[in-house]
Amino acid sequence: MRLSRILLVDDERDLCRTLGAHLSDLGHEVLSVQSAEEALNVVTEFSPDIVLTDVQMPGMDGFELLDRLRDSSPELDVVVITGYGGVQGAIDAIKAGASDYLLKPLDLDEIEGVLDRCAENRSGPKSEAISGDEIPVPQGGLVGQHPAMLAVYKTIGAVAGTRAAVLLQGETGTGKELIARTIHENSGEDDLPFMAVNCAAVPETLLESTLFGHTRGAFTGATSDRRGPFEVAGKGTIFLDEIGDTTLALQAKLLRVLEEKEFYPVGGERPRRTEARVIAATNRDLETLVQSGEFREDLYFRLRVIEISVPPLRDRRSDIPLLVRHILSKSAEQLGQPVPSVSQEVMSSLMERDWPGNVRELENALVRAMVMARSPTLTKHDLEGDHWGPGSERTAPSGSIVASIPGEAPSDEEASLQAVERRHVQRVLLMTKGNKSAAARILEVSRPTLNRMIKDYGLFTP
């Protein structure tokens, strides 16, 4: 650990005394003050390396102090201590020009990590600072205050205003598309199209046409010209989900798009230009695929200009209560019913479970429980079809909606995931009285996908 001179600014005397003593025991030189005004009076004489400042203080708040210190001492590291988290709190600190941020209640190990990063930045080469106006504040459905998620928010804020390619790596169900949409929505060009393509869901023979379009007569059934997302998006965003499932032949064409900003529609003789920003995602280890020759190394490096690792839900269990409240509130609005409460027993079970399907599996379980619940409070009985307990290994295939019905022992045939999904979709259709738009929102699928399910499963609508 590198030692620093630290100015601690917080109106809570007990916090200053406790934290100051801890930092002093580590070898840092610490001066504590109880107001921003007092900090400005001593900062020149004390000449700190780092200022740790609370946000909410009587008189001048921490953000105003940060602004004053940036004007007088632009090289000074200022770390903001904020009592509110999530996307807004984390990115507000960076937007204001802070070197880093900490959330209350303070974690001593996290504090030491932040101080080390500040010290490393002081000793290393200085990079060009990003002004606060260049970092937008992400909005939308991202939920969580775990440090791993706060790091994701910080990266979103820094990259959203650029045109750099982004690679999102994480397990199925962790919210990679939501992160991609959040980047787009905070790019300053959110009025432009956001085009999402799931590369694993499109047959290999059709994926090239799906991405780049085709000309009339290019193949059987091509009765007219069709523009693909790279052309339709213009200067917007292309989100390529499950990029690790593409063939080497298609990867070569994607590489050309990234390098030359042009592509050929299937059957086309002239190249077409694109200015779309590319965000790719995968639940596979691309480095391993590169080593095995299944993924092009040059495309891999082109895609991962900025890399965001999305943590699985089991690695951020402390976010589960926040996610539960968010999911129940959103689902209750869609269902047109009051927001249910959750018993402490259920919440404990939710936090113990490994959730191999991540946030998507959690949401499916909660929506199913809301549909089946017979009281204003969700109990383990409402969720018992989801095989409660830590270490549960049941998981759904990507894109599936899986739910079982409590109180009924399924037959061998109904034990399949497809049979369970069929029954759940039928329940939602009955609950929404055949309103396909409402059912699609609850199931989180598109209308065409819902129509396909209705046809394939032989479902009926009221």
C-alpha positions in Angstrom: 0.0 0.0 0.0 1.3 3.5 -0.9 1.0 6.0 1.9 -0.8 9.3 1.4 -1.7 12.6 3.0 -5.5 12.4 3.4 -8.0 15.2 4.2 -11.2 13.7 5.6 -14.3 15.9 5.3 -17.5 14.7 7.1 -19.9 16.4 9.5 -20.2 13.1 11.4 -17.6 13.3 14.2 -17.8 9.6 15.1 -17.2 8.6 11.5 -14.2 11.0 11.2 -12.7 9.7 14.5 -13.2 6.0 13.6 -12.1 6.2 9.9 -9.3 8.6 10.7 -7.9 6.3 13.3 -8.1 3.3 10.9 -6.3 5.2 8.1 -3.6 6.5 10.6 -3.0 2.9 11.8 -2.3 2.0 8.1 0.4 4.7 8.1 -1.4 7.5 6.3 -1.2 11.1 7.5 -4.8 12.1 8.2 -6.5 15.5 8.9 -10.2 15.5 9.7 -12.6 18.4 9.4 -16.4 18.7 9.8 -17.3 21.0 6.9 -16.5 21.9 3.3 -15.7 25.5 4.4 -13.1 24.3 6.9 -11.6 22.0 4.3 -11.1 24.9 1.9 -9.4 26.8 4.7 -6.8 24.1 5.4 -6.3 22.5 2.0 -3.4 24.8 0.9 -1.5 24.5 4.2 -2.1 20.7 4.6 -1.5 20.0 0.9 -3.2 16.6 0.8 -2.8 13.9 -1.8 -6.4 12.8 -1.5 -9.6 14.4 -0.2 -12.3 12.1 1.1 -15.5 14.1 1.3 -19.1 13.3 2.2 -21.8 14.7 -0.1 -24.6 15.6 2.4 -23.2 18.2 4.8 -24.7 21.5 6.3 -23.8 24.5 4.3 -21.6 23.7 1.3 -22.1 20.1 0.1 -19.5 17.7 -1.1 -20.2 18.3 -4.8 -19.6 22.1 -4.4 -16.4 21.4 -2.5 -15.3 19.1 -5.3 -16.0 21.8 -7.9 -14.0 24.4 -5.9 -11.1 21.9 -5.5 -11.1 21.1 -9.2 -10.7 24.8 -9.9 -7.9 25.4 -7.4 -6.1 22.1 -7.4 -7.0 20.1 -10.6 -4.4 17.4 -9.9 -5.8 16.6 -6.4 -7.6 13.3 -6.1 -11.1 13.8 -4.6 -13.1 10.8 -3.6 -16.8 11.3 -2.9 -18.6 9.4 -0.1 -22.2 9.1 -1.1 -25.1 7.7 0.9 -27.2 6.8 -2.1 -26.2 4.2 -4.7 -27.2 2.7 -7.9 -26.6 4.1 -11.4 -27.4 7.7 -10.4 -25.2 7.9 -7.3 -22.2 6.2 -8.8 -22.1 8.2 -12.0 -23.0 11.5 -10.5 -19.7 11.4 -8.6 -17.7 10.7 -11.8 -19.8 13.2 -13.7 -18.8 15.9 -11.2 -15.1 15.0 -11.7 -14.4 12.8 -8.7 -11.5 10.4 -8.9 -13.6 7.7 -7.4 -16.6 7.1 -5.1 -17.5 5.2 -2.0 -20.9 4.1 -0.7 -22.1 4.3 2.9 -22.0 2.2 5.0 -18.2 2.3 4.3 -16.3 -0.9 3.7 -12.7 -0.6 5.0 -11.3 -3.0 2.4 -13.0 -1.0 -0.4 -11.6 2.3 1.0 -8.1 0.8 0.9 -8.6 -0.3 -2.7 -9.7 3.2 -3.7 -6.8 4.8 -2.0 -4.4 2.4 -3.7 -5.9 3.2 -7.1 -5.5 7.0 -6.5 -1.9 6.5 -5.4 -1.2 4.4 -8.5 -2.7 7.1 -10.7 -0.5 9.7 -9.1 2.6 7.7 -9.7 1.7 6.7 -13.3 1.4 8.7 -16.5 -1.4 11.2 -16.5 -4.1 10.6 -19.0 -6.3 13.4 -20.5 -9.2 14.0 -18.1 -12.7 13.6 -19.2 -14.8 16.7 -18.3 -18.0 16.2 -16.4 -20.1 17.4 -19.3 -18.8 14.5 -21.5 -20.1 11.8 -19.1 -23.8 11.3 -19.3 -25.8 9.8 -16.4 -27.2 6.4 -17.3 -30.9 5.8 -16.7 -33.2 2.8 -17.2 -33.7 -0.6 -15.7 -30.2 -1.3 -14.3 -30.5 -2.1 -10.6 -27.8 -2.8 -8.0 -25.3 -1.2 -5.6 -22.7 -4.0 -5.4 -19.2 -2.7 -6.1 -19.1 -4.9 -9.2 -22.2 -3.2 -10.6 -20.9 0.3 -9.6 -17.9 -0.4 -11.7 -20.2 -1.3 -14.6 -22.1 2.0 -14.2 -18.8 4.0 -14.1 -17.7 2.4 -17.4 -21.0 3.1 -19.0 -20.7 6.7 -18.1 -17.2 7.0 -19.5 -17.9 5.1 -22.8 -21.4 6.2 -23.7 -20.4 9.5 -25.3 -17.7 7.8 -27.5 -18.0 5.7 -30.7 -15.7 3.0 -29.3 -16.7 -0.7 -29.8 -17.8 -2.4 -26.6 -17.7 -6.1 -25.7 -20.0 -7.3 -22.9 -19.0 -10.6 -21.3 -21.2 -12.4 -18.9 -23.5 -15.3 -18.3 -26.9 -15.7 -19.8 -29.5 -13.6 -18.0 -27.2 -11.1 -16.5 -28.6 -8.1 -18.4 -26.1 -7.6 -21.2 -28.7 -6.2 -23.6 -30.0 -3.8 -21.0 -26.4 -2.5 -20.5 -26.1 -2.1 -24.3 -29.4 -0.1 -24.4 -28.2 2.0 -21.5 -25.0 2.9 -23.3 -27.0 3.8 -26.4 -29.6 5.9 -24.5 -26.8 7.9 -22.9 -24.8 8.4 -26.1 -26.4 11.7 -27.0 -27.7 10.0 -30.1 -30.5 8.1 -28.4 -33.0 9.3 -31.0 -31.2 7.1 -33.6 -32.0 3.4 -34.0 -30.9 0.7 -31.6 -30.8 -2.6 -33.6 -30.4 -5.8 -31.6 -29.6 -9.1 -33.3 -29.3 -12.4 -31.4 -26.7 -14.2 -33.5 -27.4 -17.6 -31.9 -31.2 -17.3 -32.6 -30.9 -16.8 -36.3 -30.1 -19.9 -38.6 -26.5 -19.8 -39.9 -27.7 -19.7 -43.5 -29.8 -16.6 -42.8 -27.6 -14.6 -40.4 -25.6 -12.8 -43.1 -28.8 -11.7 -44.8 -30.2 -10.7 -41.5 -27.3 -8.4 -40.7 -26.4 -7.0 -44.1 -29.6 -7.3 -46.0 -30.0 -8.7 -49.5 -30.9 -7.8 -53.1 -33.8 -9.0 -55.1 -33.2 -12.5 -56.5 -30.1 -13.1 -54.2 -31.7 -16.5 -53.2 -35.0 -18.3 -53.4 -37.7 -16.2 -51.7 -35.8 -12.9 -52.0 -38.5 -11.2 -54.0 -37.4 -7.6 -53.2 -34.4 -5.7 -51.8 -34.1 -5.8 -48.0 -32.0 -3.5 -45.9 -30.2 -5.0 -42.8 -29.6 -3.5 -39.4 -26.1 -2.2 -40.4 -27.8 0.0 -43.0 -31.0 0.8 -41.1 -29.1 1.9 -38.0 -27.3 4.7 -39.7 -25.2 6.4 -37.0 -27.1 4.5 -34.3 -26.1 1.3 -32.5 -25.9 -2.3 -33.5 -26.1 -4.8 -30.7 -24.7 -8.2 -31.7 -25.7 -10.7 -29.0 -24.0 -14.1 -28.6 -21.3 -13.0 -31.0 -19.3 -16.1 -30.0 -21.7 -18.3 -31.9 -20.9 -16.9 -35.3 -19.0 -18.8 -38.0 -15.5 -17.9 -39.1 -16.8 -16.9 -42.5 -19.2 -14.3 -41.0 -16.6 -13.1 -38.6 -14.4 -12.2 -41.5 -17.2 -10.0 -42.9 -17.9 -8.4 -39.5 -14.2 -7.6 -39.3 -14.4 -5.8 -42.6 -17.4 -3.7 -41.3 -15.4 -2.7 -38.2 -12.2 -1.9 -40.2 -13.6 -0.4 -43.4 -17.1 0.7 -42.3 -18.6 -1.0 -45.4 -20.3 -4.3 -46.2 -22.0 -6.1 -49.1 -25.6 -7.1 -49.0 -26.2 -10.8 -50.0 -26.2 -10.7 -53.8 -25.0 -7.2 -54.0 -22.1 -6.1 -56.2 -21.5 -2.7 -54.6 -20.4 -2.1 -51.0 -22.6 0.0 -48.7 -21.4 2.3 -46.0 -22.3 2.1 -42.3 -21.5 4.5 -39.4 -23.2 2.4 -36.8 -21.5 1.9 -33.4 -21.1 -1.8 -32.6 -21.7 -3.3 -29.1 -21.2 -7.1 -28.9 -22.0 -9.6 -26.2 -21.3 -13.2 -25.4 -21.7 -15.7 -22.6 -18.7 -17.7 -23.9 -15.0 -17.2 -23.2 -13.8 -15.6 -26.4 -10.1 -16.0 -25.4 -10.6 -19.7 -25.2 -12.4 -19.7 -28.6 -9.5 -17.7 -30.1 -7.0 -20.3 -28.8 -9.1 -23.2 -30.2 -9.4 -21.4 -33.6 -13.2 -21.0 -33.3 -13.0 -17.2 -33.2 -10.8 -14.7 -35.1 -8.2 -13.1 -32.9 -8.2 -9.9 -35.0 -12.0 -9.6 -34.6 -11.8 -10.2 -30.9 -9.4 -7.3 -30.4 -11.5 -5.1 -32.6 -14.6 -5.8 -30.5 -13.0 -5.4 -27.1 -11.8 -1.8 -27.3 -13.8 -1.4 -24.2 -14.6 -4.6 -22.2 -17.3 -4.8 -19.6 -17.6 -7.9 -17.4 -21.1 -8.3 -16.1 -21.2 -10.1 -12.8 -23.5 -13.1 -12.2 -26.2 -12.7 -9.6 -24.5 -15.2 -7.2 -21.6 -12.8 -7.0 -23.7 -9.9 -5.9 -26.3 -11.4 -3.6 -26.6 -8.2 -1.7 -28.4 -6.7 -4.7 -31.2 -9.3 -4.6 -33.5 -7.3 -2.3 -33.2 -4.3 -4.6 -33.9 -6.4 -7.6 -36.9 -8.1 -6.0 -38.5 -4.7 -5.1 -37.8 -3.5 -8.6 -39.2 -6.6 -10.4 -42.3 -6.8 -8.2 -43.0 -3.1 -8.7 -42.6 -3.3 -12.5 -44.6 -6.5 -12.8 -47.4 -5.2 -10.5 -47.8 -2.2 -12.8 -48.0 -4.5 -15.9 -50.4 -6.9 -14.2 -52.6 -4.1 -12.8 -52.4 -5.3 -9.2 -50.9 -4.1 -6.0 -47.2 -4.6 -5.3 -46.9 -7.7 -3.1 -44.8 -7.9 0.0 -42.2 -10.7 0.5 -41.8 -12.7 3.7 -38.4 -12.6 5.4 -38.2 -16.4 4.9 -38.7 -16.0 1.2 -36.1 -13.2 0.9 -33.6 -15.2 2.8 -34.2 -18.1 0.4 -33.8 -15.8 -2.6 -30.5 -14.6 -1.3 -29.2 -18.1 -0.6 -29.9 -19.5 -4.0 -27.2 -19.6 -6.7 -29.6 -18.5 -9.6 -27.8 -20.1 -12.5 -30.2 -18.2 -14.9 -29.3 -15.0 -13.1 -31.6 -11.9 -13.1 -33.8 -13.4 -15.8 -34.4 -16.5 -13.8 -35.2 -14.4 -10.7 -37.6 -12.3 -12.6 -39.4 -15.4 -14.1 -39.7 -16.9 -10.7 -41.2 -13.8 -9.1 -43.6 -13.1 -12.0 -44.9 -16.7 -11.8 -45.3 -16.4 -8.0 -47.3 -13.1 -8.4 -49.6 -14.9 -10.9 -50.1 -17.8 -8.6 -50.2 -16.0 -5.2 -53.4 -16.0 -3.2 -52.4 -13.4 -0.6 -50.7 -10.0 -0.6 -47.5 -11.5 0.7 -45.4 -13.9 -1.4 -44.6 -17.1 0.5 -42.4 -20.1 -0.1 -45.6 -22.0 -1.0 -46.1 -19.5 -4.0 -42.6 -20.2 -5.1 -42.1 -23.9 -4.2 -42.3 -25.0 -7.8 -38.9 -23.3 -8.3 -37.1 -25.8 -6.0 -36.0 -23.5 -3.3 -32.6 -23.8 -1.6 -29.0 -22.9 -2.1 -27.1 -24.7 -4.9 -30.2 -25.4 -7.0 -29.0 -26.5 -10.5 -32.2 -26.2 -12.4 -31.8 -23.6 -15.2 -33.7 -22.6 -18.3 -32.3 -22.4 -21.8 -31.5 -18.9 -23.0 -34.6 -17.0 -23.9 -37.0 -19.6 -22.3 -39.7 -18.7 -19.7 -39.8 -21.6 -17.3 -42.3 -21.9 -14.4 -43.9 -24.8 -12.7 -47.4 -24.9 -11.1 -47.4 -25.5 -7.4 -49.5 -28.3 -5.9 -49.4 -30.5 -9.1 -47.1 -33.4 -9.7 -46.0 -33.2 -13.3 -46.1 -36.3 -15.5 -43.0 -37.6 -17.2 -44.0 -35.7 -20.3 -44.7 -32.5 -18.5 -41.4 -32.7 -16.7 -39.6 -31.2 -19.7 -38.8 -27.5 -19.8 -40.9 -27.1 -22.9 -44.0 -28.5 -21.2 -43.5 -26.2 -18.2 -43.0 -23.2 -20.5 -46.2 -24.0 -22.4 -48.3 -24.1 -19.3 -46.8 -20.8 -18.0 -47.4 -19.0 -21.3 -51.0 -20.3 -21.3 -51.5 -19.0 -17.7 -50.3 -15.6 -18.7 -52.6 -15.5 -21.7 -55.5 -16.4 -19.5 -54.5 -13.8 -16.9 -54.3 -11.0 -19.5 -57.6 -12.1 -21.1 -55.8 -12.7 -24.4 -54.1 -9.3 -24.6 -51.0 -10.3 -26.5 -49.2 -7.0 -25.9 -49.6 -7.3 -22.1 -48.7 -11.0 -22.2 -45.5 -10.3 -24.2 -44.4 -7.6 -21.8 -44.9 -9.9 -18.8 -43.1 -12.8 -20.5 -40.4 -10.4 -21.8 -40.6 -11.7 -25.4 -41.5 -10.0 -28.6 -45.0 -10.2 -30.2 -43.7 -12.4 -33.0 -42.1 -14.7 -30.5 -45.3 -14.9 -28.5 -47.3 -15.7 -31.7 -44.8 -18.4 -32.5 -45.2 -19.9 -29.0 -49.0 -19.8 -29.4 -48.8 -21.6 -32.7 -46.1 -24.2 -31.8 -47.7 -25.0 -28.4 -51.3 -25.0 -29.7 -52.3 -22.5 -27.1 -55.7 -20.6 -27.1 -56.5 -17.0 -26.4 -59.7 -15.9 -24.6 
